[in-house]
Amino acid sequence: MALTKVLVTVKTYPTISAKYDELVCTAGFREDGSWIRIYPFPFRKKSYDEQYKKYDWIELDLVKNAKDFRPESYRPVSHDSELKIVEHLDTKNNWAERKQYVLGKVYSNLSALIGEAKSPTICTSLAVFKPSKILDLEVKAVAREWDKDKLAKLQQLKLFDTTTEEGKFKVVKKLPYKFSYKLLDDEGKESSMMIEDWEIGQLFWNCLVKHSGDEASAINDVRAKYFTDFTKNRDLHLFLGTTQTYHYGSHNPFIIIGTFHPKIDTQFSLF
């Protein structure tokens, strides 16, 4: 595929690999507006925040990932492939530049999207989805510790962090809650979709520190942003993605891997 420019819109924390020191999954848009997933990508000794950020245009040498049947999945030519950060798209004019790429193809019907995912000739695994209504942000208590037997088998969307000077990765604290959106599509079909985006987890931990360990207050802050603010003040779109393992086996293989949330535009163009 040679050098490819990608606008990063989805970025996960690194995962641990037996072959490389650390990996990260990234997804975004090519210059023509089509989706692309980059996995695996090994990080070096820099911290996560020193790497490319969401809405950076990056450039690197990619080839199709032969181990992943999903058509959007590519990988760097080699584990030490050079990555160049070209530029960053900011939020000026209510995210105008970002909208040019993100809103090119938007789904509003989940059944149609799932049908494309299940079709062997289409096999859609990344999409922008616009719910007709967000009914609730569901919060469910889950196990507070990682299953040690499953640590080596974590999927690419699980969360890792780095704190050591040597650049070695350790597993971050497991979120004690699962966050999901209960939503409707354009036909009124109700679904509950788990949010696997790193940002909602980081928000919870930041709010927990802010409230001196009070989990109820931290959850209220997460709800204030992801439900109250996003549903009342934002033109909310969801980045959806499938996991390779459950793409064909699950009734609804999509999870929420990010949000796109410019303010609601109340101005009308005269032209």
N, C-alpha and C positions, 0 to 999 in steps of 0.2 A: 504493500500500500504506500510505502515511502512516507515522507514527512507529511503529517496531518495536523491541521489546526483544530483544536477542540475548545469550546466554551464550557468550562466546568460549571455544572449546576448541582451535581450530587457528589458528595465526597464523604467517605467513611474513614473511621480510624483504622490504622494498620492491623492486620491479622498476622499471626505467627505461622511460618512455613518451615517445613523440614529442609526445603531446598534453598530458600533464601532466609536472610535474617528477619525481614519483615516485609509485609505486603500491604497494599492499599487498593481499594476498589474506587474507581472514579467513573462518573457518567456525565454526559453533557451533549452538546450539539456540534455537528460539523458546520462548516460555513454555508452549506446548502440547506441547513435546518433539520437534517436527519439526526436521529439519536445515535449515540455510540457509547459503549461500555468499555472501559479499559481495566483489564484484570488478567494477571496480577501485575502490580507495579511495586518493586522493592524500594523502600526508603533507605537513605544512608544514615549518617549520624546526626543530622539536623533534627530538631524537634518538629512535631507535627505542625505547629503554627508557623514555622519558618518555610514550610513548603507552599506550593501553590494554593490559592484560596478560591472559594466559590466566585464565579463570574470573572475569573482570569481566563484569557485566551492563552492556551498552552500549545506548544508545537513539539511533536516527537515522532519517531519512526515506528509505525505500527504494522502488524500483520494480523490476519484473522486468527482467533484463538481456536485451534482445531479440537481442543478438549471441551469446548462449549458449543452446543448445538444452536444456541440463541443467535440470530443473525446480527444483532447489534454488538456482539462480544468480540473485542480485539485485544491484543496484548502487545507490549513493546517487543521489538525485534530481539533484544537480549536483556538480561536482568540489569545490565549497567547502561542501558540506553540513556542518552542525554535528553533532558527535558528543558525546554526554553519557555520562560514566561514572556509572552509577547506584549500584552496590555491587560488592563482591567476595565470592565464595564461598570460604571458607577450607577447611582440611583437618580441621577438628574432627570428632570421632567417626568417625575413619577415612573421611573424605571423604563423610560421610552426605548433606549437601546436594547435592554434585556428583552423587552416584549417582542421586538422584531424577530427574535429567534425562538423564544419560549412559546409564544402563542400562535406559531405557524400552523400547528395541527393540534386541536383540542378535542378530546372525547367528552361526551356528556352522558353516554349510555353504557353502563357497565356490561350488560349482556353482549352488546356488539363488540366491546373491547375484549372480553373474555373469549368470545368466538374467534377473534383474530389470533389470540394467544394460542388457542387450541388447534388452529388450522396449521397443518404441517407445511403448507406453502406460504404462509404469512408469518406465523410464530412471533407475533409482537410481544416483546418482553419489557419495553420501556414506553412510557406514555405520559402525556399531560392530561389530567382529568379535572373537569369543572363540575363539582356536585351542585345539584339544584338547591340543596339545603343541608347545613350541618345541624343535626339534631342534638348532639351532645358530645362532650369529650369524656369518654369512659376511662376510669382509673381503677385498675384491679391490682390488689396486692399479690405478689408472686414470691417465689423463693428468694431469699436474700443472699445466698451464696451460690457461686457457680458449681455445677456438678463436675467434680474433678475428673471423672471418667470421660467427660464430654469436652473438656477444654481443647483437646487436640482436634476435635471435629467441628469446632465452631464454624458457622457459615460466614461468608465474606462480609456480611452486613453487621456482624457483632462488633462490639466496641473494645478498642485497645488504646493504651496510652504509653508514652515513653517519659521516663523521668531520670534515667541514668546518663551520666556523661558519655558512657561508651556507646550510647544509642541503642541499647538493648531494650526490648519491649516487655512490659509486664501487663497483665490483665488489669483493666480498671475495675473499680468497685462495681458490682452488679447492681443494676437498678432494682430497687425493691418493689417497683410498680410497673405495670404495663399500661401504656397510653394508647387509646384507640379512638378513632372518629366513628360515631354512628351517623350515617349520612343517607341522603336520598339522591338517586340519579334523575335524569329527565323524565323517566316513566314512573317515578314514585317508588322505585324498588329500593328497599331499605337494606343497608349493609353495614357491618362493623368491620373496619379495617385498621389493623395495627400500624402504629407509627414507629418506624425503625430509624428515623433520621437521628443522627448524632446530636443535633442541636437541641431537641426537646429533653434529652437526657442531661446534657450539659446545663440547660436552664434549670432543671430540677436541682442539680448539685449546687449551682450558684445560689439559688434561692434558699437551699437548706443551710448554707453558710450564713447567708443574710439573716435568717431567722433562728440562728443558734441551735440548729438541729431539730427544730419543730417541723416535722414532716407534713402535718396538716396545713400549716401556713405556706410551706413550699409548694404543695399541690395547688393551693388556692392561687398562688402567683402564676403557676403554669396554666391553670384554667383561665385566668384573667387574660393571658396573652393568646393562647391557642384557641380559646372558645369565644370569650367576650370581645376581644379586640379584633381577632381575625374574622369573625362572623359579622360584626357590626360595622367595622371601619375599613376592611380590606377586601379587595377583589381576589378572593382566595382560589388558587388553583393548586392541585396536588400532583407531585411527581410520583408516579407509580412504577414499580418494578417487580419482576418475578425472581424467585430463586431457582437456580438450575435444578435442584433436587425435586421441587414440588411444582414445576412449571406445568407438566401434563397431568399430574396426579391429583392436584387440589381442585375443588369445585371453583374457587376463586383464588388463583395463584398470585394475585397482586397484593403487595403491601405498600404502605406509604413510605417513600424514601426521602421525601423533602417537600417543602411548601414553597409556593411562589405567591407573594402577598403584597403587591403594591397597594397603595391607598385606592379606595373607590374613586373613580374619576367622575366628578359631577359636572364637568364642563363639556359642552357640546361644540364640535367643530362647525365652523360656518362654511366650510368648503368640502 
